[in-house]
Amino acid sequence: MFLTSCSKDNYKGAETSETKSTSATQSNDPIALGETIVLGAQLENPYSVENMQLAYNSLVKEGKQIPQSLSVYTSHYYVRFLPEDENELDFLLQDSTIELFDYPLDYEIVTPGISYHDPTISTKLITWQYCAVKADYSFPKIQYEILSSLFIPEEIPAYQSIQYEDIVYDLVSEALNITDNSEEILSSRWSKWTPSGTIQVFDDIEDDMIPIIGVKVRARRWFTTKSGNTDSNGNFTTGQFRRAVNYSIIWKTGQFIIRDGVAFQAYYNGPKQRSEWNLNISNGSNKSLRIATIHRAAYRYFYRNIDGLKRPEIWTKLRISYLNTGGTGINWLTNWQHMIGAGGVIPNIHIHGKFNNGNFRPTNVLFSTAIHEIGHSAHITLMNGAELQFGQVSSIIRESWANAIEWYITRLEYVDLGHADYDDPNINSDDGDHMQWWNSSSTLQDYTPLFIDCMDNYNQALNSGGLPSNRCPDGGWFDGVNCRIGTPPAGETAFIYADKFCYTPVGCCDCPEEGSSFDGSNCVLLDIPDSSIGFVWNNTWYLNPAGNPNFPYDQVSGYSIAYLESNIIKYSYGLTSLRTKLKAHKPSNMTDKHIDVYLNFFFNL
């Protein structure tokens, strides 16, 4: 088994406690935190075949006119599954005909927490999964138990016409009455309504609420669940109901699942009401705020614009575990548990809400941490999904590439929110990791800006202070910006050929500049030193000046992130193979020497 363990606490705010997101307890156990769903008494089931038949008989006794075509029978089963391992849970999750809940559907919910695990099941194992299935459902070879035979007339197509509307309403009302669920009986026969609302989450950079996109909101009434996903404005709608519904969010999409701790599916359980649900997950919401922020990151990576980067192509759902403690991020290489047949619950990714010093990560840093870890999963799938192949990639390549993805996608997110200067290395602010500030004395030597430098136009060696007193050690004199070498004779042209400063000869073959010589075609003034990049501007030869030797001298640019991923990263295992691929796929503004001078810094670490 391989794993990638990330220990990135280099964000500046890691040493302070002044983040807008409030603090919470250190425990990871939802039960200990009081954040687990607390169940009350079991409710008598109005939709059981037995109770529906009693309601039917009561209506007949009252003289209600019931169409002969309406009869009580088993239309559905209320069941629970107990998956043995992640493979069996995946099989159930892929079934679009069922809607799974970790908690029973016929119990009063006393405390609407964010997760539930049956107390009789070890937290190292998957808990019971509850749902309603149609009577003709073909049960898979997974342990299950039929809890009740149901008759749900609202869900039977034959009884959904206007001909049956009144009698179905009366039948359900009578079943609610005889099972002591009279609070659900409407005072008058109300029309159907559509649950809807808006879901927003607090963000530290915005210092305000923002819409959260792609959240699955469920409206449940007993055994009937209808859902809708939030749009770009955080708005959602579901299918129609007549009575009040239990609102909830399940932090799960077709591509990823977010867990509360290691084993518990994360939820946000809302109110039971017959009106829209408008939720602001505020900066005091603790776990829910952070789980929602992880959702933002994962949803961006899997579904929204990432400028041509490949999305993780995982055959099952990516499992992301949120831990409410300080620690490092861990990416357990994708699907290893499926490869070796391990049972129980092991998420692919662990993300800690706090720095190692106990301070909470601000939401933007938590977002970028999630992107970093998902980036590792995408890197694995880029290597043809071969974990062993990925395991051969050096740590500096793995972590520097995940850094680049983190930097790029997080900037996309905040530029979309209107922060054009987010994580700008020229601005000394607390709005990002400022990865270009990494240097040879940084604690995390493998978390470099190597690939960021291939895209940006920021030379940290010249912009980080600590400049040497001799700015022109390879020759020339410092003009305040560059090292000026000189100009050719009047009327001649300065140029660079074969990494030499040259100029056109005077007349046939005269080279009057001191130290220059005729090579049979032109005048060669001098060889450009191996450690320097020369250029010509305004018919004058220059060398780039020396910078802070603790920072990479970044003159590399012109690569796009999607181009790097497809042409460079896929084939790079260490610095040597990286150098080969960067040169083979260099943009037109780059030379091999640009790449050599830049990478020499890393070879010499």
C-alpha positions in Angstrom: 0.0 0.0 0.0 1.2 3.4 -0.9 -0.1 6.7 0.4 0.7 10.3 0.0 0.8 12.2 3.2 0.8 16.0 3.0 2.0 18.2 5.8 1.4 21.6 4.4 1.1 24.0 7.3 3.1 26.7 5.5 0.1 29.1 5.2 0.9 32.3 7.1 -2.2 32.1 9.2 -1.1 28.8 10.6 0.6 30.5 13.5 -2.2 32.8 14.4 -5.7 32.3 15.7 -7.3 35.3 14.0 -9.4 33.6 11.4 -13.1 34.5 11.0 -14.1 30.9 11.1 -14.8 30.1 14.8 -13.1 27.4 16.8 -14.6 24.1 18.0 -13.7 21.0 20.1 -10.8 18.8 19.1 -12.7 15.5 19.0 -13.4 13.6 15.7 -16.2 11.5 17.2 -19.6 12.9 16.2 -21.2 11.1 19.2 -18.7 12.7 21.6 -19.3 16.1 20.0 -23.0 15.9 20.3 -23.2 16.2 16.5 -24.7 12.8 15.8 -28.3 12.5 14.9 -30.2 11.6 18.1 -33.3 9.4 17.5 -36.4 9.4 19.8 -39.3 7.0 19.9 -40.2 4.7 17.0 -43.3 6.1 15.2 -46.1 3.9 14.3 -46.0 3.5 10.5 -49.1 4.8 8.7 -47.9 3.3 5.4 -47.7 -0.3 6.5 -50.0 -2.5 4.6 -51.8 -3.4 7.9 -52.5 0.2 8.9 -53.5 1.2 5.4 -56.0 -1.6 5.3 -57.4 -0.5 8.6 -57.7 3.0 7.2 -59.3 1.7 4.1 -61.9 -0.3 6.2 -62.6 2.8 8.3 -63.4 4.8 5.2 -65.7 2.1 3.9 -67.4 2.0 7.3 -67.9 5.8 7.1 -69.6 5.4 3.7 -66.8 6.9 1.6 -67.1 6.1 -2.1 -63.9 4.2 -3.0 -63.3 3.2 -6.6 -63.3 -0.5 -7.0 -59.9 -0.2 -8.7 -58.3 1.1 -5.5 -57.1 -1.6 -3.2 -54.5 -2.0 -0.5 -51.5 -4.2 -1.4 -47.8 -4.3 -1.0 -46.5 -1.6 -3.4 -43.1 -1.1 -1.6 -40.9 -2.5 1.1 -39.2 -0.6 3.8 -35.8 -2.2 4.1 -32.3 -1.8 5.4 -29.1 -3.1 3.9 -25.8 -3.9 5.8 -23.0 -3.6 3.3 -20.0 -5.7 4.3 -17.5 -3.3 2.7 -17.0 -0.4 0.4 -17.6 -2.6 -2.7 -21.1 -3.5 -1.5 -21.8 0.1 -0.5 -20.7 1.3 -4.0 -23.1 -1.2 -5.6 -26.0 0.3 -3.6 -24.9 3.9 -4.3 -24.9 3.2 -8.0 -28.6 2.1 -7.9 -30.6 5.2 -9.0 -33.9 3.6 -8.0 -33.2 3.9 -4.2 -32.4 6.8 -1.9 -30.2 5.6 1.0 -30.3 7.0 4.6 -27.9 6.0 7.4 -30.7 6.4 9.9 -34.1 4.8 10.2 -37.0 6.6 8.6 -39.7 5.6 11.1 -38.2 7.2 14.2 -38.6 10.6 15.7 -35.5 12.8 15.2 -34.8 14.5 18.5 -31.5 16.2 17.5 -30.9 16.8 13.8 -27.1 16.2 13.8 -24.8 15.8 10.9 -24.2 12.0 10.9 -25.5 8.8 12.4 -24.1 5.4 13.0 -26.0 2.5 14.5 -24.7 2.1 18.1 -24.8 -1.7 17.7 -22.4 -1.5 14.7 -18.6 -0.9 15.1 -17.6 2.5 13.8 -15.0 0.8 11.8 -17.7 -0.8 9.7 -20.5 0.5 7.5 -23.7 1.1 9.3 -27.2 0.0 8.2 -28.6 1.8 5.1 -32.3 2.4 5.1 -34.6 3.0 2.1 -37.9 2.1 0.5 -37.9 -0.1 -2.6 -40.6 -1.1 -5.0 -42.3 -4.4 -4.4 -40.7 -5.9 -7.6 -37.2 -4.8 -6.6 -34.5 -7.3 -7.3 -32.4 -7.5 -4.2 -28.6 -7.8 -4.7 -26.5 -10.3 -2.8 -26.0 -7.9 0.1 -27.3 -8.6 3.6 -30.7 -7.0 4.0 -33.8 -7.0 6.1 -37.4 -6.2 5.2 -38.7 -4.0 8.0 -42.3 -3.5 6.7 -44.5 -4.1 3.7 -45.8 -0.7 2.6 -48.7 0.7 0.6 -47.8 4.2 -0.7 -50.7 5.3 -2.9 -49.1 8.7 -3.7 -46.2 6.8 -5.4 -48.4 4.5 -7.5 -48.8 5.9 -11.0 -52.3 4.4 -11.4 -53.5 6.4 -8.4 -52.0 9.8 -9.3 -54.8 10.9 -11.6 -57.4 13.4 -10.5 -59.9 10.6 -10.2 -58.1 9.3 -7.1 -56.9 12.6 -5.6 -59.6 13.0 -3.0 -59.8 9.4 -1.9 -56.0 9.0 -1.7 -55.9 12.1 0.5 -58.6 10.8 2.8 -57.0 7.4 2.9 -53.6 8.8 4.0 -55.2 11.2 6.5 -57.1 8.3 8.1 -53.9 6.2 8.3 -52.1 9.1 9.9 -55.0 9.5 12.4 -55.2 5.8 13.5 -51.4 5.6 13.9 -51.3 8.7 16.2 -49.6 10.9 13.6 -52.4 13.4 13.7 -50.1 16.4 13.6 -49.6 15.6 9.9 -53.3 15.9 9.2 -54.0 19.2 7.4 -56.8 21.4 8.8 -58.0 21.8 5.3 -57.3 20.0 2.0 -54.3 22.0 0.8 -53.0 21.8 -2.7 -49.7 20.3 -3.6 -46.6 22.4 -3.1 -42.9 22.2 -4.2 -40.2 22.3 -1.6 -37.5 24.8 -2.6 -35.0 27.2 -1.1 -31.5 28.6 -1.2 -28.3 27.2 0.4 -25.4 29.5 1.1 -22.1 29.1 3.0 -19.8 31.6 4.7 -16.4 32.3 3.1 -13.5 34.0 4.9 -12.2 35.9 1.8 -15.7 37.2 0.9 -16.4 37.8 4.6 -19.9 37.0 3.6 -22.3 34.2 2.4 -21.8 32.8 -1.0 -24.1 30.3 -3.0 -23.0 26.7 -2.8 -23.4 24.9 -6.0 -24.3 21.3 -6.7 -25.6 20.4 -3.2 -28.1 17.6 -3.1 -31.1 18.7 -1.0 -33.6 16.0 -0.1 -37.2 16.5 0.9 -38.5 13.4 2.7 -41.9 12.5 4.0 -41.9 9.1 5.6 -40.7 6.8 2.8 -41.0 9.2 -0.1 -37.9 11.2 -0.9 -37.6 13.8 -3.7 -34.4 15.8 -4.3 -32.9 18.6 -6.2 -29.4 20.1 -6.7 -28.6 23.7 -6.0 -27.8 25.8 -9.1 -25.2 28.6 -9.5 -27.2 30.8 -7.2 -27.6 28.2 -4.5 -31.3 27.7 -5.4 -33.0 24.3 -5.5 -36.4 22.7 -6.0 -37.7 19.2 -5.6 -40.7 17.2 -6.5 -44.2 18.0 -5.2 -45.8 17.1 -1.8 -49.0 17.9 0.0 -47.8 17.8 3.6 -44.7 19.0 5.5 -41.3 17.5 4.6 -38.1 16.8 6.4 -35.4 18.8 4.7 -31.8 17.6 4.6 -28.6 17.9 2.7 -26.5 14.8 1.9 -22.9 15.7 1.1 -22.7 13.3 -1.8 -22.6 13.6 -5.6 -22.2 11.1 -8.4 -18.4 11.4 -8.1 -17.6 12.0 -4.4 -18.8 11.4 -0.9 -17.9 13.5 2.2 -17.8 11.8 5.5 -17.9 13.1 9.0 -14.9 11.4 10.5 -13.8 8.2 8.9 -17.0 6.2 8.7 -20.1 8.5 8.9 -21.8 9.9 5.9 -22.1 13.7 6.4 -25.5 15.3 6.4 -27.1 18.7 7.2 -30.5 17.9 8.7 -32.9 20.8 8.4 -36.4 21.5 9.6 -39.6 19.7 9.0 -41.9 22.3 7.5 -44.4 23.1 4.7 -42.5 26.0 3.3 -39.2 26.9 1.6 -35.9 26.2 3.3 -33.3 29.0 3.1 -30.1 28.0 4.8 -27.0 30.0 5.6 -24.2 27.8 6.9 -22.5 30.5 8.9 -19.0 31.0 10.3 -20.2 29.5 13.6 -21.4 26.3 12.1 -18.2 24.5 12.8 -18.2 21.1 11.0 -20.9 21.9 8.6 -19.1 25.1 7.4 -16.0 23.0 6.7 -17.8 20.1 5.1 -19.6 22.6 2.9 -16.2 24.2 1.9 -14.8 20.8 1.0 -17.9 20.2 -1.1 -17.1 23.5 -2.9 -13.6 22.3 -3.7 -14.6 18.8 -4.8 -17.5 20.1 -6.9 -15.2 22.6 -8.6 -12.7 19.9 -9.5 -15.2 17.3 -10.7 -17.9 19.5 -12.4 -16.9 23.2 -12.9 -14.3 25.0 -15.0 -10.7 23.9 -14.3 -9.3 25.2 -17.6 -8.8 21.9 -19.3 -7.3 19.9 -16.4 -8.4 16.3 -16.4 -10.9 15.3 -13.7 -10.2 12.3 -11.5 -11.6 9.3 -13.3 -12.3 7.0 -10.4 -14.5 4.0 -11.1 -16.2 4.5 -7.7 -17.0 7.6 -5.7 -14.1 9.4 -4.2 -14.4 9.3 -0.4 -13.3 12.4 1.5 -13.1 12.2 5.2 -13.3 15.5 7.2 -11.5 15.4 10.6 -12.1 18.2 13.1 -8.6 18.1 14.4 -5.1 19.4 13.5 -3.0 17.3 11.2 -1.8 16.6 7.7 -3.8 15.8 4.6 -3.6 12.2 3.5 -4.4 10.7 0.1 -4.7 6.9 0.4 -4.0 5.9 -3.2 -7.2 5.5 -5.1 -9.1 2.2 -4.6 -6.3 0.2 -3.0 -8.9 -1.3 -0.6 -10.7 -2.6 -3.7 -7.5 -4.1 -5.1 -6.7 -6.1 -2.0 -10.3 -6.8 -1.0 -10.1 -5.0 2.4 -13.4 -4.7 4.3 -14.7 -1.9 6.5 -14.4 1.8 5.9 -11.3 3.6 4.6 -11.7 6.9 2.8 -9.5 7.8 -0.1 -8.7 11.3 1.4 -8.4 12.7 4.9 -8.7 16.4 5.3 -8.1 18.1 8.7 -9.9 21.2 9.6 -7.1 22.6 11.8 -3.4 23.3 11.5 -1.1 21.3 13.7 -1.1 24.1 16.2 -4.8 23.7 16.7 -6.0 26.8 14.8 -8.7 26.3 12.3 -7.8 26.6 8.6 -9.6 29.6 7.0 -12.1 28.5 4.5 -9.9 29.5 1.5 -7.1 27.4 2.9 -9.4 24.4 3.6 -10.6 24.8 0.0 -7.1 24.7 -1.4 -6.1 21.8 0.9 -9.0 19.8 -0.6 -7.9 20.7 -4.1 -4.4 19.6 -3.3 -5.5 16.2 -2.1 -7.9 15.6 -5.0 -5.1 16.7 -7.3 -3.1 13.6 -6.1 -6.1 11.4 -7.1 -6.2 13.1 -10.6 -2.4 12.5 -10.9 -3.0 8.8 -10.2 -5.6 8.5 -12.9 -3.3 10.4 -15.2 -0.8 7.6 -14.7 -3.3 5.2 -16.2 -4.8 4.6 -12.7 -1.7 2.6 -11.8 -0.9 3.1 -8.1 2.5 1.3 -8.5 3.4 3.6 -11.4 2.4 6.6 -9.4 4.5 5.3 -6.5 7.6 5.6 -8.7 7.1 9.4 -9.1 9.4 11.3 -6.8 8.0 13.3 -3.9 9.1 16.6 -5.3 7.2 16.0 -8.6 4.1 14.7 -6.8 3.8 17.5 -4.3 4.9 20.3 -6.6 2.3 19.3 -9.1 -0.4 19.1 -6.4 0.8 22.5 -5.3 0.3 23.9 -8.8 -3.2 22.4 -9.1 -4.0 23.8 -5.7 -2.7 27.3 -6.6 -4.4 27.3 -10.0 -7.9 26.0 -9.1 -8.1 28.0 -5.9 -7.3 31.2 -7.9 -10.0 30.3 -10.4 -12.5 30.0 -7.6 -11.7 33.3 -6.1 -11.3 35.2 -9.4 -14.8 33.9 -10.2 -15.9 35.4 -6.9 -14.5 38.8 -7.9 -11.0 38.6 -6.3 -8.8 39.2 -9.3 -5.6 39.7 -7.2 -6.2 36.6 -5.0 -2.9 35.0 -4.0 -0.9 37.6 -5.9 2.8 37.2 -4.8 3.3 40.9 -5.3 0.8 41.7 -2.6 1.7 40.9 1.0 -1.7 39.7 2.1 -3.2 36.8 3.9 -5.4 35.6 1.1 -3.4 32.5 0.1 -0.4 30.3 0.5 1.8 32.5 -1.7 3.6 29.4 -2.9 6.1 31.4 -4.9 7.6 32.5 -1.6 9.0 29.0 -1.1 12.8 28.9 -0.8 15.7 26.5 -0.1 15.3 27.0 3.7 11.6 26.2 3.7 10.6 23.3 6.0 8.7 21.5 3.3 11.3 21.0 0.7 9.2 19.0 -1.7 6.3 21.4 -1.9 7.9 23.7 -4.4 6.5 26.2 -6.9 8.2 24.2 -9.7 5.2 23.9 -12.0 3.7 27.2 -10.9 6.9 28.9 -12.1 6.3 27.3 -15.6 3.1 29.3 -15.8 3.5 32.6 -14.0 5.5 35.7 -14.8 6.9 36.2 -11.3 10.6 35.8 -10.7 10.8 35.3 -6.9 14.7 35.5 -6.9 14.4 39.2 -7.9 11.4 40.0 -5.8 12.0 38.5 -2.4 14.7 40.8 -0.9 18.1 39.5 0.2 19.7 40.5 -3.1 23.5 40.2 -3.4 25.7 43.2 -3.4 27.3 42.2 -6.7 24.3 42.0 -9.1 26.5 41.2 -12.1 28.9 38.4 -11.1 29.1 37.1 -14.7 30.1 40.4 -16.2 28.7 43.8 -17.2 27.5 46.6 -15.0 24.2 47.0 -13.2 22.1 49.7 -14.7 19.4 49.4 -12.0 17.5 46.7 -13.8 19.9 44.4 -15.7 23.6 43.8 -16.4 24.6 45.8 -19.4 27.4 44.2 -21.5 27.6 46.8 -24.3 26.6 47.8 -27.8 28.1 46.9 -31.2 29.9 49.5 -33.5 27.6 52.2 -34.9 25.6 50.8 -37.8 26.0 47.2 -36.8 23.4 44.8 -35.2 23.7 43.0 -31.9 22.3 39.5 -31.7 22.7 36.1 -29.9 23.7 33.0 -31.7 24.6 29.6 -30.2 24.5 31.2 -26.7 27.1 33.8 -27.7 26.9 37.6 -27.9 27.5 38.5 -31.5 27.3 41.4 -34.0 27.5 41.9 -37.7 31.0 42.7 -38.9 32.1 46.1 -40.2 32.6 45.8 -43.9 33.8 42.3 -44.9 35.1 41.0 -41.7 36.3 43.6 -39.3 35.4 43.1 -35.6 36.6 46.3 -33.8 35.0 45.6 -30.4 37.7 44.7 -27.9 37.8 41.0 -27.3 35.7 40.1 -30.3 36.7 37.9 -33.2 35.5 36.9 -36.6 34.1 33.4 -36.9 33.9 33.4 -40.7 30.4 34.9 -40.8 30.0 37.3 -37.9 31.8 38.9 -34.9 31.7 36.9 -31.6 32.1 39.1 -28.6 31.9 36.5 -25.8 30.2 33.3 -24.7 27.3 33.8 -22.4 28.1 32.1 -19.0 26.4 28.8 -18.3 24.6 30.2 -15.2 23.2 33.3 -17.0 20.6 34.1 -19.5 21.6 36.8 -22.1 19.3 38.9 -24.2 19.4 41.9 -26.6 17.3 45.0 -26.1 17.6 48.2 -28.0 20.6 46.8 -29.9 22.4 46.3 -26.6 23.7 43.1 -25.0 22.5 42.3 -21.4 22.7 39.5 -18.8 20.0 39.0 -16.3 21.1 40.2 -12.8 21.8 37.9 -9.9 19.0 37.4 -7.5 18.5 36.0 -4.0 20.3 32.6 -4.2 17.8 31.1 -1.8 15.0 31.3 -4.4 14.6 29.7 -7.8 15.5 32.1 -10.6 12.3 31.9 -12.5 12.6 32.9 -16.1 10.4 30.0 -17.3 6.9 30.8 -18.6 4.5 30.1 -21.4 3.2 26.7 -20.3 -0.5 26.2 -19.6 -1.6 24.0 -16.8 -3.5 21.6 -19.1 -0.5 21.4 -21.4 1.8 20.6 -18.5 -0.6 17.8 -17.3 -1.0 16.2 -20.7 2.5 16.5 -22.0 4.9 16.8 -19.0 3.4 15.4 -15.8 2.2 12.1 -17.3 5.7 11.2 -18.2 7.8 12.8 -15.4 9.1 10.7 -12.5 11.9 12.8 -11.3 13.9 16.0 -12.1 15.8 14.4 -15.0 12.8 13.1 -16.9 11.0 16.4 -16.1 13.9 18.3 -17.7 13.7 16.2 -20.8 9.9 16.6 -21.2 10.0 20.4 -20.5 12.6 20.8 -23.3 10.8 18.5 -25.7 7.6 20.5 -25.2 8.8 24.0 -24.5 6.8 27.0 -25.7 8.3 29.3 -28.4 9.5 31.9 -25.9 11.7 29.4 -24.0 15.1 27.9 -24.8 16.7 24.8 -23.3 19.0 27.1 -21.3 16.1 28.8 -19.7 15.0 25.4 -18.4 18.5 24.3 -17.4 19.2 27.5 -15.4 15.9 27.2 -13.6 16.1 23.5 -12.8 19.7 23.7 -11.7 18.4 25.3 -8.5 16.4 22.1 -7.7 19.1 19.7 -8.8 21.4 21.5 -6.3 19.1 21.3 -3.3 
